[in-house]
Amino acid sequence: MLRIIGKGDKQRFVPLPQPVLEELRRLWARHRNPRWIFPNVAGTAPVGRGVLIRTFATARHQVRLPGHPTSHSLRHSYATRLLENGVDTRVVQMKADTGGIQVTFEGPASVAREQVFDRVLVAVGRRPNASVPGLDRTRVRLDERGFIVVDEQMRTGEPSIFAIGDVVGEPMLAHKASHEGRVAAEVIAGEKAAFAPRAIPAVVFTDPEIAWAGLTETQAQKAGRTVTVAKFPWAASGRAITIDRLDGLTKLLIDPTTERILGVGIVGSGAGELIAEGVLAIEMGANATDLKLSIHPHPTLTETLMEAGEVFFGQATHVYKPKRT
């Protein structure tokens, strides 16, 4: 009998002091417009980094800004907004108070040392859910981080057992898991299939959104790989202007010799929708000329991908960036 393990992941949990938990339960039902703190706790005590959130309507999201999709100016803008909301602030203590949960901070002077919140959401990450009864009696192997080791056909060390999804490694994304599941099912059905993507897209659903696929600038630098970066600012996009979303950028990482597109990064409104074209370009082995010559509808944000391809050649229609020689 062939089996597929797809148990996903489970949340890491940090125990909070009992008085805090009791106060949280009491306050949870009382407030309709709560004051929130989202501590991203590291370790085994309520200590970590957090974003202060007053209401759902004005919620800010804590994100690790990838080195790939954003420009320096956009990273600075993002960092400024997040710092103002406590993203670089350390939570050193939480205790129950008559008015809610009193939190003590260490961080930038812009954040008050002590504040009171109605609710606390602890989010310390995820880990693979590989605790399958009887798995230790098989040849299924786990790596040092607890992920199940599989080959490109999603087969484990036990030939009759396959595994997919978060339990087999990063990136821990649903769209990756579904493709792995398809590969496993096709292999079990006797078809020739393998999971060997050139790009797996990732999206940070902030505002503006951040999305990337393929090689990033950080990865290229670490690998000592030479790439050419072509950037198209959304301030030169007619569509971005009409929707008043100039805070965007589309970037291509291109092999300077073959002109092949190796990575795509986008920051801006709807970046998560736009990145799919970048994934297709990488998977199909497209080069900058392919992208430049593909006619895109005007005015749309998809044009920013085409014009980023034009930037590589110094021929962008809406922004003057001569090619460096």
NUKETI-175979 format. One record per residue (C-alpha): y, z, x; residue number from 1. Coordinates in Angstrom, 3 decimals. Layout:
# residues N
        y        z        x   n
        Y        Z        X NUM
...
END
This chain:
# residues 325
        y        z        x   n
    0.000    0.000    0.000   1
    3.425   -0.979    1.294   2
    6.369    1.353    0.798   3
   10.141    1.110    1.267   4
   12.122    4.220    2.126   5
   15.672    4.048    0.832   6
   16.751    7.672    0.439   7
   20.272    7.058    1.712   8
   22.260    9.963    3.046   9
   23.351   13.448    2.089  10
   26.593   15.292    2.501  11
   27.101   17.706    5.320  12
   27.928   21.135    3.920  13
   30.063   23.858    5.356  14
   29.626   27.274    3.671  15
   32.861   28.820    2.449  16
   33.429   32.570    2.089  17
   32.181   33.891   -1.270  18
   35.641   35.111   -2.406  19
   37.029   31.626   -1.800  20
   34.206   30.034   -3.791  21
   34.718   32.406   -6.710  22
   38.458   31.773   -6.720  23
   37.841   28.023   -6.588  24
   35.579   28.187   -9.647  25
   38.207   30.153  -11.549  26
   41.059   27.843  -10.610  27
   39.084   24.652  -11.186  28
   39.163   25.003  -14.953  29
   42.711   26.329  -15.149  30
   44.847   23.562  -13.652  31
   45.313   20.065  -15.047  32
   47.831   19.029  -12.405  33
   46.449   20.773   -9.357  34
   47.727   21.170   -5.818  35
   45.004   19.949   -3.490  36
   44.049   20.273    0.128  37
   41.393   17.977    1.568  38
   40.149   19.593    4.787  39
   37.835   17.414    6.841  40
   36.073   20.346    8.394  41
   34.427   20.211   11.802  42
   31.824   22.817   12.750  43
   30.375   25.647   10.668  44
   33.542   27.360    9.483  45
   36.428   26.297    7.240  46
   38.428   24.920   10.158  47
   39.451   21.289   10.547  48
   41.957   18.571    9.727  49
   43.374   17.937    6.312  50
   45.675   15.840    4.193  51
   47.789   17.795    1.744  52
   47.666   16.346   -1.728  53
   49.947   17.609   -4.481  54
   48.642   15.520   -7.359  55
   46.206   12.690   -7.899  56
   49.101   10.322   -8.585  57
   50.608   10.826   -5.125  58
   47.347   11.146   -3.262  59
   47.315   10.187    0.409  60
   44.084    9.248    2.142  61
   42.973   10.405    5.565  62
   41.784    7.418    7.576  63
   40.768    6.831   11.156  64
   42.858    3.812   12.031  65
   40.602    1.269   13.736  66
   42.024   -0.319   16.857  67
   41.143   -3.713   15.470  68
   43.037   -4.714   12.361  69
   46.478   -3.173   12.641  70
   49.390   -3.988   14.873  71
   51.225   -1.328   16.882  72
   54.100   -1.242   14.385  73
   51.764   -0.882   11.424  74
   49.738    1.823   13.178  75
   53.007    3.640   13.881  76
   54.039    3.302   10.238  77
   50.662    4.561    9.045  78
   50.657    7.410   11.528  79
   54.147    8.475   10.474  80
   53.192    8.569    6.801  81
   49.988   10.483    7.482  82
   51.612   12.975    9.833  83
   54.180   13.731    7.158  84
   51.299   14.670    4.882  85
   49.437   16.838    7.357  86
   46.816   14.477    8.765  87
   47.235   15.968   12.236  88
   47.227   19.540   10.984  89
   44.514   22.059   11.742  90
   43.296   24.401    9.019  91
   42.716   27.783   10.647  92
   42.206   30.042    7.638  93
   41.659   30.001    3.875  94
   41.712   33.056    1.660  95
   41.880   33.797   -2.049  96
   45.287   34.817   -3.381  97
   46.630   35.631   -6.832  98
   48.311   32.237   -7.010  99
   45.408   30.200   -5.617 100
   43.926   29.534   -2.199 101
   46.282   30.457    0.637 102
   45.810   28.140    3.600 103
   47.117   28.739    7.110 104
   47.884   25.704    9.283 105
   48.506   24.794   12.871 106
   50.203   21.469   13.524 107
   53.485   19.539   13.403 108
   56.630   21.425   12.454 109
   56.965   19.184    9.377 110
   54.062   21.058    7.752 111
   54.637   24.616    6.530 112
   52.504   27.206    8.325 113
   51.195   28.669    5.057 114
   50.774   26.951    1.698 115
   48.977   27.728   -1.544 116
   46.600   25.287   -3.236 117
   44.652   25.353   -6.464 118
   41.628   23.437   -5.212 119
   39.879   22.682   -1.935 120
   37.638   19.710   -1.291 121
   35.494   20.040    1.825 122
   34.416   16.678    3.270 123
   32.647   16.877    6.610 124
   30.771   13.594    6.669 125
   27.260   12.408    5.919 126
   23.880   12.431    7.592 127
   20.664   10.449    7.009 128
   18.372   11.754    4.296 129
   15.119   11.236    6.198 130
   13.313   14.316    4.904 131
   10.353   12.566    3.280 132
    7.272   14.745    2.646 133
    4.386   13.666    4.861 134
    6.526   11.443    7.070 135
    5.588   13.551   10.079 136
    1.966   12.490    9.603 137
    2.822    8.817   10.057 138
    3.995    6.724   12.998 139
    7.505    6.572   11.577 140
    9.930    7.574   14.310 141
   13.388    9.152   14.112 142
   16.113    8.701   16.719 143
   18.169   11.523   18.233 144
   20.604   11.449   15.276 145
   17.904   11.607   12.618 146
   17.924    7.932   11.597 147
   14.628    6.170   10.944 148
   13.933    3.566   13.633 149
   13.187    0.074   12.269 150
   12.913   -3.461   13.622 151
   14.848   -6.498   12.364 152
   12.374   -6.855    9.491 153
   13.168   -3.275    8.427 154
    9.644   -2.192    9.348 155
    9.126    1.284   10.785 156
    6.593    2.336   13.417 157
    4.110    2.566   10.558 158
    3.344   -1.081    9.639 159
    2.992   -0.296    5.926 160
    6.319    1.556    5.666 161
    9.752   -0.058    5.592 162
   13.137    1.665    5.504 163
   16.607    0.496    4.502 164
   20.135    1.716    3.982 165
   21.953    4.753    5.316 166
   18.693    6.296    6.464 167
   18.249    3.623    9.163 168
   21.671    3.799   10.801 169
   25.300    2.855   10.720 170
   27.364    1.415    9.282 171
   26.418    3.524    6.258 172
   27.586    1.015    3.667 173
   26.090   -0.003    0.323 174
   26.474   -3.742    0.936 175
   24.553   -3.456    4.203 176
   21.788   -1.522    2.441 177
   21.376   -4.119   -0.298 178
   20.917   -6.902    2.246 179
   18.417   -4.788    4.184 180
   16.519   -4.196    0.951 181
   16.346   -7.925    0.302 182
   14.989   -8.535    3.803 183
   12.319   -5.838    3.390 184
   11.251   -7.239    0.014 185
   11.033  -10.782    1.376 186
    8.959   -9.655    4.357 187
    6.598   -7.750    2.071 188
    6.303  -10.918   -0.056 189
    5.182  -12.817    3.028 190
    8.381  -14.692    3.695 191
   10.016  -15.082    7.103 192
   13.120  -12.914    7.027 193
   15.124  -10.753    9.408 194
   18.238   -8.622    9.229 195
   20.474  -10.008   11.961 196
   24.048  -10.244   10.672 197
   26.864  -11.371   12.953 198
   29.366   -9.390   10.916 199
   29.235   -6.501    8.454 200
   32.592   -6.024    6.720 201
   34.156   -2.588    6.394 202
   37.046   -1.602    4.154 203
   39.239    1.482    4.077 204
   40.521    1.726    0.512 205
   43.937    3.132    1.290 206
   47.250    1.617    0.309 207
   47.645   -0.762    2.020 208
   43.949   -1.472    2.494 209
   42.400   -1.989    5.933 210
   39.443   -4.342    6.418 211
   37.651   -5.752    9.411 212
   34.519   -7.668   10.370 213
   32.907   -8.757   13.618 214
   34.242   -7.890   17.048 215
   37.198   -5.506   17.298 216
   39.777   -5.331   20.066 217
   38.507   -1.897   21.055 218
   34.934   -3.185   21.345 219
   36.079   -6.200   23.355 220
   37.999   -3.973   25.775 221
   35.060   -1.615   26.249 222
   32.720   -4.555   26.888 223
   35.181   -6.205   29.288 224
   35.190   -9.306   27.133 225
   38.178  -11.644   27.201 226
   39.502  -12.614   23.789 227
   42.633  -14.239   22.431 228
   44.323  -12.404   19.579 229
   46.171  -14.421   16.932 230
   48.292  -12.434   14.485 231
   50.069  -13.564   11.366 232
   52.571  -11.077    9.873 233
   52.683  -10.906    6.105 234
   56.482  -10.776    6.241 235
   56.187  -14.567    6.718 236
   53.894  -14.979    3.698 237
   55.469  -16.325    0.539 238
   52.937  -14.518   -1.647 239
   53.470  -11.208    0.138 240
   57.198  -11.584   -0.437 241
   56.780  -12.263   -4.169 242
   54.642   -9.151   -4.683 243
   56.871   -7.098   -2.367 244
   54.026   -6.248    0.032 245
   55.346   -7.185    3.441 246
   53.474   -4.317    5.141 247
   50.512   -6.497    6.069 248
   48.970   -8.361    8.977 249
   46.083  -10.769    9.447 250
   44.492  -10.950   12.882 251
   41.828  -13.119   14.482 252
   39.876  -12.409   17.655 253
   39.002  -15.758   19.200 254
   36.940  -16.766   22.218 255
   39.486  -18.505   24.478 256
   36.893  -20.962   25.815 257
   34.950  -22.004   22.715 258
   37.729  -21.161   20.233 259
   35.049  -19.506   18.110 260
   36.155  -16.754   15.710 261
   34.582  -13.481   16.867 262
   36.367  -10.950   14.676 263
   38.816  -10.679   11.813 264
   41.052   -7.776   10.876 265
   43.362   -7.486    7.890 266
   45.703   -4.763    6.718 267
   47.566   -5.200    3.464 268
   47.268   -5.250   -0.298 269
   43.818   -6.569   -1.261 270
   42.555   -6.750    2.330 271
   39.103   -5.782    1.079 272
   38.965   -8.968   -0.987 273
   40.325  -11.208    1.761 274
   37.904  -10.097    4.490 275
   34.991  -12.010    2.920 276
   36.392  -15.310    4.232 277
   36.457  -13.797    7.704 278
   32.819  -12.736    7.370 279
   31.822  -16.265    6.355 280
   33.753  -17.754    9.287 281
   31.980  -15.473   11.770 282
   28.526  -16.021   10.225 283
   28.953  -19.802   10.208 284
   30.186  -19.890   13.802 285
   33.521  -21.349   12.725 286
   36.240  -21.915   15.275 287
   40.015  -21.652   14.990 288
   40.324  -25.366   14.206 289
   37.938  -25.027   11.241 290
   40.106  -22.309    9.784 291
   43.365  -24.101   10.551 292
   42.239  -27.341    8.887 293
   40.803  -25.692    5.758 294
   43.423  -26.181    3.059 295
   44.286  -22.906    1.360 296
   46.176  -22.608   -1.959 297
   49.875  -21.813   -1.787 298
   51.305  -19.298   -2.261 299
   48.405  -16.888   -1.713 300
   47.477  -14.150    0.703 301
   44.432  -16.189    1.760 302
   46.882  -18.478    3.551 303
   47.406  -15.730    6.104 304
   43.930  -16.465    7.490 305
   44.686  -20.166    7.811 306
   48.059  -19.470    9.405 307
   46.528  -16.968   11.825 308
   44.353  -19.890   12.931 309
   47.509  -21.970   13.326 310
   49.117  -19.188   15.376 311
   46.295  -19.562   17.912 312
   47.514  -23.129   18.556 313
   51.205  -22.249   18.293 314
   51.512  -24.367   15.148 315
   51.998  -21.854   12.321 316
   54.052  -23.271    9.469 317
   55.848  -20.100    8.480 318
   56.264  -18.187   11.737 319
   57.435  -19.393   15.134 320
   54.931  -18.317   17.754 321
   54.530  -20.928   20.505 322
   51.186  -20.895   22.242 323
   51.201  -19.157   25.584 324
   50.064  -21.282   28.474 325
END
